[in-house]
Structure formats: structure tokens, C-alpha cells
Amino acid sequence: MSISQELLEILACPKCKGEIHLNASASGLVCDACRLVYPIRDDIPVMLIDEATKLD
């Protein structure tokens, strides 16, 4: 199961409040403005700034 489009429309980056989108492998949510990737674990997005990794 993946993240629904409805949920993606509601979620925002917790750091800048900007738009996010799924990465190519659908394993994380990307904020292009902050250059961060928020992980998705067990089909649940982890929207904690401390858990995010920098986008390569």
C-alpha cells in the first residue's frame, strides 16, 4: 500500500510548510525547498525534521 493522493495533498513540509512529493522509489517524501527527504515506514510518513535526511 502506498500513500494516497489525498494524503499527499494535505501533508506539508514541517520545516518550511512547503509542498512535498514522493521520491522515485516511493520510500520517502521530498521537500525540494529544504532539500530534505522524510522517510515512510510501514506506510506511515515520518514527518519529523530530526528524522529527515538531506537530499543528494
mmCIF file as gemmi writes it, N, C-alpha and C atoms, coordinates in Angstrom:
data_model
loop_
_atom_site.group_PDB
_atom_site.id
_atom_site.type_symbol
_atom_site.label_atom_id
_atom_site.label_alt_id
_atom_site.label_comp_id
_atom_site.label_asym_id
_atom_site.label_entity_id
_atom_site.label_seq_id
_atom_site.pdbx_PDB_ins_code
_atom_site.Cartn_x
_atom_site.Cartn_y
_atom_site.Cartn_z
_atom_site.occupancy
_atom_site.B_iso_or_equiv
_atom_site.pdbx_formal_charge
_atom_site.auth_seq_id
_atom_site.auth_asym_id
_atom_site.pdbx_PDB_model_num
ATOM 1 N N . MET Axp A 1 ? 0.844 -1.18 0 1 0 ? 1 A 1
ATOM 2 C CA . MET Axp A 1 ? 0 0 0 1 0 ? 1 A 1
ATOM 3 C C . MET Axp A 1 ? 0.887 1.24 0 1 0 ? 1 A 1
ATOM 4 N N . SER Axp A 2 ? 0.491 2.222 -0.739 1 0 ? 2 A 1
ATOM 5 C CA . SER Axp A 2 ? 1.286 3.448 -0.796 1 0 ? 2 A 1
ATOM 6 C C . SER Axp A 2 ? 0.487 4.624 -0.231 1 0 ? 2 A 1
ATOM 7 N N . ILE Axp A 3 ? 1.13 5.753 -0.183 1 0 ? 3 A 1
ATOM 8 C CA . ILE Axp A 3 ? 0.492 6.962 0.33 1 0 ? 3 A 1
ATOM 9 C C . ILE Axp A 3 ? -0.561 7.42 -0.677 1 0 ? 3 A 1
ATOM 10 N N . SER Axp A 4 ? -1.756 7.706 -0.205 1 0 ? 4 A 1
ATOM 11 C CA . SER Axp A 4 ? -2.83 8.127 -1.104 1 0 ? 4 A 1
ATOM 12 C C . SER Axp A 4 ? -2.599 9.558 -1.586 1 0 ? 4 A 1
ATOM 13 N N . GLN Axp A 5 ? -3.153 9.863 -2.738 1 0 ? 5 A 1
ATOM 14 C CA . GLN Axp A 5 ? -3.037 11.199 -3.3 1 0 ? 5 A 1
ATOM 15 C C . GLN Axp A 5 ? -3.7 12.231 -2.389 1 0 ? 5 A 1
ATOM 16 N N . GLU Axp A 6 ? -4.798 11.846 -1.744 1 0 ? 6 A 1
ATOM 17 C CA . GLU Axp A 6 ? -5.483 12.757 -0.818 1 0 ? 6 A 1
ATOM 18 C C . GLU Axp A 6 ? -4.573 13.149 0.34 1 0 ? 6 A 1
ATOM 19 N N . LEU Axp A 7 ? -3.841 12.186 0.881 1 0 ? 7 A 1
ATOM 20 C CA . LEU Axp A 7 ? -2.924 12.468 1.98 1 0 ? 7 A 1
ATOM 21 C C . LEU Axp A 7 ? -1.776 13.354 1.51 1 0 ? 7 A 1
ATOM 22 N N . LEU Axp A 8 ? -1.251 13.086 0.308 1 0 ? 8 A 1
ATOM 23 C CA . LEU Axp A 8 ? -0.167 13.907 -0.227 1 0 ? 8 A 1
ATOM 24 C C . LEU Axp A 8 ? -0.589 15.366 -0.386 1 0 ? 8 A 1
ATOM 25 N N . GLU Axp A 9 ? -1.851 15.598 -0.738 1 0 ? 9 A 1
ATOM 26 C CA . GLU Axp A 9 ? -2.349 16.96 -0.899 1 0 ? 9 A 1
ATOM 27 C C . GLU Axp A 9 ? -2.456 17.689 0.434 1 0 ? 9 A 1
ATOM 28 N N . ILE Axp A 10 ? -2.644 16.954 1.518 1 0 ? 10 A 1
ATOM 29 C CA . ILE Axp A 10 ? -2.799 17.548 2.848 1 0 ? 10 A 1
ATOM 30 C C . ILE Axp A 10 ? -1.453 17.801 3.511 1 0 ? 10 A 1
ATOM 31 N N . LEU Axp A 11 ? -0.518 16.866 3.344 1 0 ? 11 A 1
ATOM 32 C CA . LEU Axp A 11 ? 0.774 16.962 4.025 1 0 ? 11 A 1
ATOM 33 C C . LEU Axp A 11 ? 1.612 18.12 3.503 1 0 ? 11 A 1
ATOM 34 N N . ALA Axp A 12 ? 2.387 18.705 4.4 1 0 ? 12 A 1
ATOM 35 C CA . ALA Axp A 12 ? 3.317 19.777 4.044 1 0 ? 12 A 1
ATOM 36 C C . ALA Axp A 12 ? 4.612 19.557 4.807 1 0 ? 12 A 1
ATOM 37 N N . CYS Axp A 13 ? 5.672 20.134 4.32 1 0 ? 13 A 1
ATOM 38 C CA . CYS Axp A 13 ? 6.96 20.044 4.99 1 0 ? 13 A 1
ATOM 39 C C . CYS Axp A 13 ? 6.852 20.711 6.361 1 0 ? 13 A 1
ATOM 40 N N . PRO Axp A 14 ? 7.243 20.016 7.42 1 0 ? 14 A 1
ATOM 41 C CA . PRO Axp A 14 ? 7.148 20.613 8.752 1 0 ? 14 A 1
ATOM 42 C C . PRO Axp A 14 ? 8.149 21.758 8.979 1 0 ? 14 A 1
ATOM 43 N N . LYS Axp A 15 ? 9.177 21.831 8.169 1 0 ? 15 A 1
ATOM 44 C CA . LYS Axp A 15 ? 10.189 22.866 8.342 1 0 ? 15 A 1
ATOM 45 C C . LYS Axp A 15 ? 9.778 24.184 7.672 1 0 ? 15 A 1
ATOM 46 N N . CYS Axp A 16 ? 9.368 24.112 6.389 1 0 ? 16 A 1
ATOM 47 C CA . CYS Axp A 16 ? 9.059 25.332 5.643 1 0 ? 16 A 1
ATOM 48 C C . CYS Axp A 16 ? 7.588 25.47 5.281 1 0 ? 16 A 1
ATOM 49 N N . LYS Axp A 17 ? 6.805 24.438 5.569 1 0 ? 17 A 1
ATOM 50 C CA . LYS Axp A 17 ? 5.373 24.392 5.249 1 0 ? 17 A 1
ATOM 51 C C . LYS Axp A 17 ? 5.107 24.345 3.743 1 0 ? 17 A 1
ATOM 52 N N . GLY Axp A 18 ? 6.137 23.969 2.978 1 0 ? 18 A 1
ATOM 53 C CA . GLY Axp A 18 ? 6.014 23.89 1.528 1 0 ? 18 A 1
ATOM 54 C C . GLY Axp A 18 ? 5.468 22.542 1.067 1 0 ? 18 A 1
ATOM 55 N N . GLU Axp A 19 ? 5.318 22.429 -0.243 1 0 ? 19 A 1
ATOM 56 C CA . GLU Axp A 19 ? 4.791 21.201 -0.845 1 0 ? 19 A 1
ATOM 57 C C . GLU Axp A 19 ? 5.831 20.086 -0.796 1 0 ? 19 A 1
ATOM 58 N N . ILE Axp A 20 ? 5.318 18.862 -0.692 1 0 ? 20 A 1
ATOM 59 C CA . ILE Axp A 20 ? 6.17 17.681 -0.723 1 0 ? 20 A 1
ATOM 60 C C . ILE Axp A 20 ? 5.647 16.723 -1.779 1 0 ? 20 A 1
ATOM 61 N N . HIS Axp A 21 ? 6.496 15.807 -2.217 1 0 ? 21 A 1
ATOM 62 C CA . HIS Axp A 21 ? 6.094 14.796 -3.196 1 0 ? 21 A 1
ATOM 63 C C . HIS Axp A 21 ? 6.858 13.511 -2.919 1 0 ? 21 A 1
ATOM 64 N N . LEU Axp A 22 ? 6.348 12.413 -3.442 1 0 ? 22 A 1
ATOM 65 C CA . LEU Axp A 22 ? 7.006 11.121 -3.286 1 0 ? 22 A 1
ATOM 66 C C . LEU Axp A 22 ? 8.298 11.089 -4.082 1 0 ? 22 A 1
ATOM 67 N N . ASN Axp A 23 ? 9.311 10.421 -3.533 1 0 ? 23 A 1
ATOM 68 C CA . ASN Axp A 23 ? 10.535 10.227 -4.314 1 0 ? 23 A 1
ATOM 69 C C . ASN Axp A 23 ? 10.313 9.096 -5.314 1 0 ? 23 A 1
ATOM 70 N N . ALA Axp A 24 ? 11.274 8.869 -6.175 1 0 ? 24 A 1
ATOM 71 C CA . ALA Axp A 24 ? 11.118 7.9 -7.262 1 0 ? 24 A 1
ATOM 72 C C . ALA Axp A 24 ? 10.838 6.482 -6.762 1 0 ? 24 A 1
ATOM 73 N N . SER Axp A 25 ? 11.42 6.102 -5.636 1 0 ? 25 A 1
ATOM 74 C CA . SER Axp A 25 ? 11.231 4.746 -5.114 1 0 ? 25 A 1
ATOM 75 C C . SER Axp A 25 ? 10.025 4.637 -4.177 1 0 ? 25 A 1
ATOM 76 N N . ALA Axp A 26 ? 9.331 5.756 -3.938 1 0 ? 26 A 1
ATOM 77 C CA . ALA Axp A 26 ? 8.164 5.816 -3.045 1 0 ? 26 A 1
ATOM 78 C C . ALA Axp A 26 ? 8.514 5.413 -1.612 1 0 ? 26 A 1
ATOM 79 N N . SER Axp A 27 ? 9.777 5.65 -1.227 1 0 ? 27 A 1
ATOM 80 C CA . SER Axp A 27 ? 10.208 5.315 0.128 1 0 ? 27 A 1
ATOM 81 C C . SER Axp A 27 ? 10.33 6.545 1.017 1 0 ? 27 A 1
ATOM 82 N N . GLY Axp A 28 ? 10.041 7.715 0.45 1 0 ? 28 A 1
ATOM 83 C CA . GLY Axp A 28 ? 10.148 8.942 1.22 1 0 ? 28 A 1
ATOM 84 C C . GLY Axp A 28 ? 9.413 10.089 0.563 1 0 ? 28 A 1
ATOM 85 N N . LEU Axp A 29 ? 9.208 11.143 1.334 1 0 ? 29 A 1
ATOM 86 C CA . LEU Axp A 29 ? 8.557 12.361 0.854 1 0 ? 29 A 1
ATOM 87 C C . LEU Axp A 29 ? 9.616 13.453 0.762 1 0 ? 29 A 1
ATOM 88 N N . VAL Axp A 30 ? 9.68 14.105 -0.37 1 0 ? 30 A 1
ATOM 89 C CA . VAL Axp A 30 ? 10.729 15.067 -0.663 1 0 ? 30 A 1
ATOM 90 C C . VAL Axp A 30 ? 10.194 16.494 -0.582 1 0 ? 30 A 1
ATOM 91 N N . CYS Axp A 31 ? 10.958 17.347 0.086 1 0 ? 31 A 1
ATOM 92 C CA . CYS Axp A 31 ? 10.726 18.787 0.059 1 0 ? 31 A 1
ATOM 93 C C . CYS Axp A 31 ? 11.882 19.388 -0.73 1 0 ? 31 A 1
ATOM 94 N N . ASP Axp A 32 ? 11.59 19.889 -1.937 1 0 ? 32 A 1
ATOM 95 C CA . ASP Axp A 32 ? 12.646 20.456 -2.778 1 0 ? 32 A 1
ATOM 96 C C . ASP Axp A 32 ? 13.191 21.752 -2.201 1 0 ? 32 A 1
ATOM 97 N N . ALA Axp A 33 ? 12.361 22.533 -1.53 1 0 ? 33 A 1
ATOM 98 C CA . ALA Axp A 33 ? 12.802 23.813 -0.972 1 0 ? 33 A 1
ATOM 99 C C . ALA Axp A 33 ? 13.841 23.607 0.132 1 0 ? 33 A 1
ATOM 100 N N . CYS Axp A 34 ? 13.605 22.654 1.022 1 0 ? 34 A 1
ATOM 101 C CA . CYS Axp A 34 ? 14.525 22.387 2.138 1 0 ? 34 A 1
ATOM 102 C C . CYS Axp A 34 ? 15.595 21.364 1.774 1 0 ? 34 A 1
ATOM 103 N N . ARG Axp A 35 ? 15.393 20.662 0.639 1 0 ? 35 A 1
ATOM 104 C CA . ARG Axp A 35 ? 16.292 19.59 0.21 1 0 ? 35 A 1
ATOM 105 C C . ARG Axp A 35 ? 16.359 18.474 1.256 1 0 ? 35 A 1
ATOM 106 N N . LEU Axp A 36 ? 15.166 18.098 1.78 1 0 ? 36 A 1
ATOM 107 C CA . LEU Axp A 36 ? 15.057 17.033 2.773 1 0 ? 36 A 1
ATOM 108 C C . LEU Axp A 36 ? 14.152 15.929 2.27 1 0 ? 36 A 1
ATOM 109 N N . VAL Axp A 37 ? 14.421 14.703 2.747 1 0 ? 37 A 1
ATOM 110 C CA . VAL Axp A 37 ? 13.573 13.549 2.455 1 0 ? 37 A 1
ATOM 111 C C . VAL Axp A 37 ? 13.069 13.001 3.78 1 0 ? 37 A 1
ATOM 112 N N . TYR Axp A 38 ? 11.756 12.961 3.924 1 0 ? 38 A 1
ATOM 113 C CA . TYR Axp A 38 ? 11.124 12.404 5.118 1 0 ? 38 A 1
ATOM 114 C C . TYR Axp A 38 ? 10.786 10.942 4.833 1 0 ? 38 A 1
ATOM 115 N N . PRO Axp A 39 ? 11.23 10.015 5.685 1 0 ? 39 A 1
ATOM 116 C CA . PRO Axp A 39 ? 11.029 8.59 5.406 1 0 ? 39 A 1
ATOM 117 C C . PRO Axp A 39 ? 9.575 8.156 5.557 1 0 ? 39 A 1
ATOM 118 N N . ILE Axp A 40 ? 9.246 7.062 4.87 1 0 ? 40 A 1
ATOM 119 C CA . ILE Axp A 40 ? 7.952 6.402 5.033 1 0 ? 40 A 1
ATOM 120 C C . ILE Axp A 40 ? 8.251 5.03 5.601 1 0 ? 40 A 1
ATOM 121 N N . ARG Axp A 41 ? 7.739 4.759 6.792 1 0 ? 41 A 1
ATOM 122 C CA . ARG Axp A 41 ? 7.965 3.467 7.458 1 0 ? 41 A 1
ATOM 123 C C . ARG Axp A 41 ? 6.631 2.787 7.697 1 0 ? 41 A 1
ATOM 124 N N . ASP Axp A 42 ? 6.508 1.559 7.245 1 0 ? 42 A 1
ATOM 125 C CA . ASP Axp A 42 ? 5.262 0.786 7.393 1 0 ? 42 A 1
ATOM 126 C C . ASP Axp A 42 ? 4.076 1.572 6.872 1 0 ? 42 A 1
ATOM 127 N N . ASP Axp A 43 ? 4.239 2.219 5.708 1 0 ? 43 A 1
ATOM 128 C CA . ASP Axp A 43 ? 3.202 3.01 5.04 1 0 ? 43 A 1
ATOM 129 C C . ASP Axp A 43 ? 2.775 4.245 5.825 1 0 ? 43 A 1
ATOM 130 N N . ILE Axp A 44 ? 3.594 4.688 6.775 1 0 ? 44 A 1
ATOM 131 C CA . ILE Axp A 44 ? 3.299 5.884 7.578 1 0 ? 44 A 1
ATOM 132 C C . ILE Axp A 44 ? 4.42 6.891 7.369 1 0 ? 44 A 1
ATOM 133 N N . PRO Axp A 45 ? 4.088 8.096 6.869 1 0 ? 45 A 1
ATOM 134 C CA . PRO Axp A 45 ? 5.128 9.109 6.718 1 0 ? 45 A 1
ATOM 135 C C . PRO Axp A 45 ? 5.604 9.627 8.069 1 0 ? 45 A 1
ATOM 136 N N . VAL Axp A 46 ? 6.919 9.676 8.233 1 0 ? 46 A 1
ATOM 137 C CA . VAL Axp A 46 ? 7.518 10.175 9.473 1 0 ? 46 A 1
ATOM 138 C C . VAL Axp A 46 ? 7.899 11.637 9.215 1 0 ? 46 A 1
ATOM 139 N N . MET Axp A 47 ? 7.035 12.558 9.64 1 0 ? 47 A 1
ATOM 140 C CA . MET Axp A 47 ? 7.198 13.975 9.33 1 0 ? 47 A 1
ATOM 141 C C . MET Axp A 47 ? 7.892 14.716 10.476 1 0 ? 47 A 1
ATOM 142 N N . LEU Axp A 48 ? 9.028 14.186 10.893 1 0 ? 48 A 1
ATOM 143 C CA . LEU Axp A 48 ? 9.833 14.816 11.94 1 0 ? 48 A 1
ATOM 144 C C . LEU Axp A 48 ? 11.115 15.344 11.306 1 0 ? 48 A 1
ATOM 145 N N . ILE Axp A 49 ? 11.424 16.605 11.564 1 0 ? 49 A 1
ATOM 146 C CA . ILE Axp A 49 ? 12.618 17.21 10.967 1 0 ? 49 A 1
ATOM 147 C C . ILE Axp A 49 ? 13.87 16.432 11.359 1 0 ? 49 A 1
ATOM 148 N N . ASP Axp A 50 ? 13.932 15.95 12.587 1 0 ? 50 A 1
ATOM 149 C CA . ASP Axp A 50 ? 15.107 15.2 13.056 1 0 ? 50 A 1
ATOM 150 C C . ASP Axp A 50 ? 15.286 13.868 12.351 1 0 ? 50 A 1
ATOM 151 N N . GLU Axp A 51 ? 14.22 13.317 11.811 1 0 ? 51 A 1
ATOM 152 C CA . GLU Axp A 51 ? 14.269 12.024 11.105 1 0 ? 51 A 1
ATOM 153 C C . GLU Axp A 51 ? 14.566 12.174 9.617 1 0 ? 51 A 1
ATOM 154 N N . ALA Axp A 52 ? 14.483 13.383 9.098 1 0 ? 52 A 1
ATOM 155 C CA . ALA Axp A 52 ? 14.692 13.624 7.659 1 0 ? 52 A 1
ATOM 156 C C . ALA Axp A 52 ? 16.169 13.498 7.315 1 0 ? 52 A 1
ATOM 157 N N . THR Axp A 53 ? 16.42 13.115 6.067 1 0 ? 53 A 1
ATOM 158 C CA . THR Axp A 53 ? 17.781 13.059 5.555 1 0 ? 53 A 1
ATOM 159 C C . THR Axp A 53 ? 17.928 14.096 4.449 1 0 ? 53 A 1
ATOM 160 N N . LYS Axp A 54 ? 19.161 14.53 4.229 1 0 ? 54 A 1
ATOM 161 C CA . LYS Axp A 54 ? 19.407 15.517 3.183 1 0 ? 54 A 1
ATOM 162 C C . LYS Axp A 54 ? 19.291 14.868 1.81 1 0 ? 54 A 1
ATOM 163 N N . LEU Axp A 55 ? 18.7 15.602 0.885 1 0 ? 55 A 1
ATOM 164 C CA . LEU Axp A 55 ? 18.544 15.136 -0.481 1 0 ? 55 A 1
ATOM 165 C C . LEU Axp A 55 ? 19.891 15.204 -1.175 1 0 ? 55 A 1
ATOM 166 N N . ASP Axp A 56 ? 20.264 14.124 -1.873 1 0 ? 56 A 1
ATOM 167 C CA . ASP Axp A 56 ? 21.569 14.078 -2.563 1 0 ? 56 A 1
ATOM 168 C C . ASP Axp A 56 ? 21.561 14.926 -3.806 1 0 ? 56 A 1
